[in-house]
Amino acid sequence: MADKLGLPLLLPNPPPSKSIFQDPKPPFTVPSNQPLAPFLNDLFHHQNFPSTSTQSTHFPQSTNFPSPIPRTTRRRIGKHSDFNKGKPWNPHRLSPQGEKILQTLINPEFEVQNIHQNLVSLYTEHYVEGSELDIESLGFDILGIIKGLGYYKKGDLALNVFEWVRNRPNSGVLLNGSVIAVIVSMLGKEGKISVASNLLHNLHKDGFCIDVYAYTSLITAFARNGRYRDAVMAYKKMEEEGCQPTLITYNVILNVYGKMGMPWSRISGVFESMKNSGVVPDAYTYNTLITCCRRGSLHEEARQIFEEMKLGGFLPDKVTYNALLDVYGRSRRPKEAMEVLREMEVHGFSPSIVTYNSLVSAYARDGLMEEAMELKSQMTEKVIRPDVFTYTTLFSGYEKAGKDESAMRIFEEMTSAGCKPNICTFNALIKMYGNRGKFTEMMKVFDDIRTFGCSPDIVTWNTLLAVFGQNGMDSEVTGVFKEMKRAGFVAERDTFNTLIGAYSRCGAFDQAMVIYRRMLDAGVTPDLSTYNAVLAALARGGLWEQSEKVLAEMKDGRCKPNELTYSSLLHAYANGKEIDRIHSLAEEIYSSVIQPHVVLLKTLVLVYSKSDLLVETERAFSELRSRGFSPDITTLNAMLSIYGRKQMVTKAAEIMNFMSDSGFTPSLTTYNSLMYMYSRSGNYEKSEQLLMEIIAKGVRPDVISYNTVIYAYCRNGRMRDASRIFTEMKESGIVPDVITYNTFVARYAADAMFIDAIEVVRYMIKQGCKPNDSTYNSIIDSYCKLNRRDEALAFINNLRKLNPHVSKEEKTRLSARLMKK
């Protein structure tokens, strides 16, 4: 598989320069000369991907950027230099005629066609001694009138005034950077980004001076409307024009980089450039940088910025503490988050609902639900009412831990408290039902979203993609993606990351890499989540060498690895049968060379269980518990699985009792592990009873469930019962796989019922299921055990009649196997 991979994963260079003043129409593509890392570049050229280009547009999001006070004596733009700040509109510095014209323009009965005669009178008023125009005073009036029209939300009329002046003599002087900045900002706030960008384009073409204030207004307008890549393009164009960014410019672009999930090296690079150019950061700059650390869980970098902020003489405020606390929460470091809370309170800042929601999230992410619920109680004691985010976070925490009843109690408490569910709540419900295989209930929640006054958002669609992907339903993944685009949603980074994971879980690794190429073609910058999604895909194929190279490139300044990165590496080792490498990485985790994060300890339980290493599995589980972490349903299922395979019924019962006592809801995996254990025991009929039990509970069995019961009956020679389960399996819509058929073939062959075994092979081929080595091996081996080698040879010679697509290599392999028997 490795020689077929095409994985151009490294972060792309900045987009090529182009006109940033016009609404982008052509597709945004990655430059063909974009350098790739050696390993990834080599992989990419081994596989041909279809050339795909996707229009680079964003579903608009409302983003507010507070205007900090720049440390400069140059003319400032924005509300901080507005004499009307916090007061009703006051026509400051307007001449009496200018004020009169403004009042005329804001009159509801004013007609646009009369704009000429009104503005002409303004010009007449500013002639000195009847011959010379007072440009300075006229400029103040024009700026004041445009600002006033903006205040009264008459953006179209303000643009008409601007255009009228533009067509008059001396317009190049009158329409200076401040006026252009104001009109662009006004259009941006009204969402008229295309109008603003076209306006600047035409002004630039006509020779008007586009200064840093005008550029900053355009960058802010793009950012405010979620067009982050266009904001970056405008920033780069501004630099090319020789405009020195101001404090506001840097603050906005840092915020944009954070929203885009740019690597920390790029963000810190802008920050260093800012300081080197003599622009002094302010509190907003530091708060923005700390917030930028959220996406990559960069808690060390956030703390460093926090300390630098204090050394710079800035006192952290409530925004600072909440941002730092949120970074620790997203980094799954609840203890550090609590330390921030204590420091916050010491400095006189009372925690808010935002503070507590971040803390609740920090504990819920790690399954520490008792601590999360204790925080909810503290909120109530401090008369802070839990909101929809609090309840939804708790619901998601219980769902992830596998405690469905507790999750539903939280949901009921929320509705009883009069707290209306929002789209995040519905997304959490969709995820819960999808993870349990309850697709009917899941789609009902999806249909009910609009009934409650909500609309599906991009996260809703991403959740559906992830759910179908983890269940191996690739056709549903493709269908949902098409419906998502039909609904008007444009794929962005999280969607691409989800699709990469979804297709790789379906076994469609090539399709996952096609999605990655489309992501680059759409101009979307890969981030930590992208790296982790690709690493997870590599892990499923056991491609540990490629995984190590990707990890090395991440460490080489591309993206800081986190616990999910190392988790994927452990899975890659397990699937590649590299047990020694698992042991080596495990020791680094146990000894804290690599932070012994709860995710990594849970992963060790999973990979050791999957590798059937009982002692190592029990040690990892013990390490998890001794460090104060709570196991989740996945970890408990891993323990149950290995105990089941080892027929350690007492130990399996202990796990089931612990799950019951702790409020865990058994999942399909739980039942499958129990069915496996019973199918290999004398009490094999218990496996069908469990199958009926999960069906009665509304849980949809999968192919593993049915295969396990079929094996139980075949193993004990009860072929009629096995055939009955096979029929029920097909009627339920579950497609039998090669393991299903091989179970029948092996049993019939072992009982010397070769005609029946061959008929099963013929039937499976007709159903489109390709026989594998085990299919034919069981027949050949059974012939040999009965010393019927001639019949085995005849079977091999006539195999082409049974399967016209069988290869010569397969026949040669079987002949060699016969010779060895």
C-alpha positions, 0 to 999 in steps of 0.5 A, a space after each residue: 500500500 505504501 508505494 501507492 500513497 499520495 500524501 502532499 501534506 505539508 502546509 502550503 506556502 502563502 497564496 500567490 499575489 492577485 487582486 484583492 479588491 475584487 470578489 474572487 471568482 476563479 477557483 483558489 488553487 495551490 500553486 503547482 510549484 509549492 514545495 512539499 516535504 521530501 517524504 510526502 512529495 515522494 509519496 504523492 508522485 506515486 499516485 495519480 489523483 484526479 485534478 480537482 478544483 473547488 471554489 474558495 468561498 466561505 459560509 459567512 460567520 459573524 466575527 467581532 474585532 474590538 478596536 484596540 488603542 494604538 500607541 501612535 500619534 498618527 490619525 486614528 480610525 475607528 470608534 476610539 477616535 470618535 468624539 461621539 463614542 458612547 453618546 448620541 451622534 454629535 456633528 463634531 467639527 461639521 460646519 453649519 452648512 455641513 450640519 444642515 446638509 447632514 440633517 437634510 440627507 438623514 430626513 426620511 423624505 430625502 430623495 437621492 436625485 437631490 444629492 447634487 444640489 445639496 452637495 454643490 451648496 456645500 462646495 459653494 460654502 467653502 470657497 474663500 473670497 469667492 475663488 479659492 476652495 478651502 480644501 481642509 474644512 471641506 474635507 472635514 465636512 465630507 468626512 463628518 457627513 459620511 460618518 454621520 450617515 454611517 451612524 444613522 445606518 444609511 450606508 447606501 447614501 454615504 456611498 452615493 456621497 462618496 461617489 459624487 465627491 469622487 467625480 468632482 475636482 480635487 477628489 484625490 485630496 478630499 477622499 484621503 485615507 481616512 474617508 476611504 477607510 470609513 466608507 470601506 469599514 461602513 460597507 464591511 459592517 453591512 456585509 457588502 464586501 464585494 462593493 467594498 473590494 470593488 471600490 478599493 480596486 477602482 480607486 487604486 486603479 484611478 490613482 487614489 492613495 490607498 493608505 494603511 488605514 484603508 487597507 486595515 478597514 478592508 482587512 477588518 471587513 473581510 475578517 468580520 465576514 469570515 473571509 479570512 483568506 481574502 483578509 490575508 491577501 489584502 494584508 500581503 498586498 498592503 505590504 507589497 505597496 509599502 504600507 507599514 501595518 499599524 497596531 490595529 492591522 497586526 491585531 486583526 491579522 493575528 486574529 485572522 491567523 488564529 481563526 484560520 488555524 495557522 501554525 504557531 510558527 506563522 502566528 509567532 512570526 507575525 508577532 515578532 515582525 510586529 515588535 521588530 517594526 517598532 509597533 508595541 503590542 497592547 493587551 488586545 494583542 496578547 489576548 489574541 495570541 493566547 486565543 490563537 493557542 486554542 486550536 492546537 492545544 498550545 498550552 505551553 505557548 499560551 502560558 509563555 505569552 501570558 508571562 510576557 504580557 505581564 512582563 510588558 506591564 499589562 495587567 491580565 483582565 477577565 478576557 485574558 484569564 478566560 482565554 488562558 483557561 480555555 486553552 488549558 481546557 482544550 488541552 485536556 489539562 483541567 488542573 492547570 485550568 483550575 489554577 488559572 481560576 484561582 489566580 483569576 479570583 486572587 486578582 479580583 476577577 469573579 468567574 463568569 458563565 464563560 469561565 465555568 463553561 471552559 472549566 466544565 469542558 476541561 473536565 468533561 473532555 477527559 471523562 471526569 464527570 464527577 468534577 464537572 458536575 461539582 463545578 456545575 454545583 459551584 455555579 449554582 452556589 455563586 448564582 451563576 445559572 447554567 446555560 445551554 453550553 453548560 448543559 450541552 457540554 455535560 451531555 456530550 461528556 456523559 455521551 462520550 463516556 458511554 453513560 447514556 442515561 446520565 446524558 439524558 438526565 442532563 438533557 431533561 434537566 436542561 429542558 425542565 429548567 427552561 433552557 432551550 436547546 440550541 444547534 450544539 445540543 442537537 449536534 450532540 444528540 445526533 452524535 450520541 444516536 449515531 455512535 450507538 447505531 440508532 440511525 432512525 433516531 439520529 435522523 429524526 433529531 436531524 429532521 426536528 432541528 427546524 421544528 425547534 427554530 434552529 437550522 443545521 450548521 456545518 458542525 451538524 453535517 460534519 457530525 453526520 459525515 463522522 458518524 457514517 464514516 466510523 460505521 463504514 458506510 461510505 455510500 452514506 458519507 458520499 450522500 451526506 456530503 452531496 446533500 451538504 453542498 446542495 444545502 449551500 454549505 461549502 466544505 471548510 477545514 473541519 469538513 475536509 478533516 472529517 471526510 479524510 477520517 470518514 473515508 479512511 474508516 470505511 477502508 477507502 484510503 485512496 478516497 481519503 487522500 483525494 479529499 486531502 488534495 481537494 482541500 489543498 486545491 480549495 486553498 484550505 491550510 492543513 492544521 493539527 487536526 488535518 495531520 492527525 486525520 491523515 495519521 489516523 488513516 495511515 494507522 489503520 493501514 499499519 503504515 508505521 514508517 510513514 507515520 513516523 516520517 509525518 511525525 518527524 515533519 510535524 516536529 520540524 516546525 510544521 505543527 506541534 504534535 499532541 496526544 492524538 498524534 502519538 495515539 495514532 502512532 501507537 495504533 499504527 504500530 499495533 496494526 503493523 505488528 510492531 510490538 517492540 515499538 509499542 513497548 518503547 513508546 509506552 515506556 516513554 509515556 509511563 516515565 513521563 518523557 511523553 506526557 502521560 495524557 489520559 488519551 495515551 493511557 487509554 490508547 495503550 489499553 486499546 492497542 495492547 488489547 488488540 494485540 492480545 497482550 493480557 499482562 500489558 493491557 492490564 498494566 496500562 489499565 492499572 496506570 490509567 486508574 492509578 493516575 486518577 483518570 476514569 476509564 470510558 466505555 471504549 477502554 472498558 470494552 477493550 478490557 472486556 474484549 481481551 478477557 472474552 478472548 481469553 475466556 476469563 469469564 470472571 474478569 469479564 463479569 467484573 468489568 460488566 459489574 463496574 460498568 453497571 455500577 458506574 452508570 455506563 450504557 453497554 454499546 454494540 462493541 460491549 455486546 459483541 465482545 460478550 457474544 464472542 466469549 460465549 460463542 467459544 464456550 459451552 454456553 454458546 447459545 447465550 450469544 444468540 440471546 444477547 443478539 436478540 437482547 440488543 435488537 430489542 433495545 433498538 441497537 442495530 447489530 452489525 456484521 460482526 454480531 451476526 458472524 459471531 452467532 453464526 460461528 457459535 452454531 457452526 462450531 457446534 455443528 448446528 448448521 440449520 441454526 447458523 443458516 437461520 441466523 444468516 437469513 435473518 442477517 440478510 433480511 435485516 439489511 446487513 451484507 454478509 462478508 467473506 468471514 461470514 461465508 468462510 465460517 460456513 465453508 470451513 464447517 462444511 469442509 471439516 464435516 467432509 460436506 465438500 459439495 455444500 462447501 463448494 456451493 457456498 463458494 459459488 453463492 458468495 461469488 454470485 453475491 459479489 463477495 470475493 473468496 480469499 486465501 482462507 476460503 480455499 485453504 479450509 477446503 484443501 486442508 480438509 481434503 488432506 486431513 481425510 487423505 483425499 489428496 486426489 480430490 484436492 488436486 482436482 478441486 485446484 485444477 477445476 477452480 477456474 470453473 468455480 471462479 473464472 477470475 481466480 489468478 494463476 498465482 492463487 492456483 500455484 499457491 494452493 498447489 504448493 500448499 497441497 504439496 506440503 500437507 
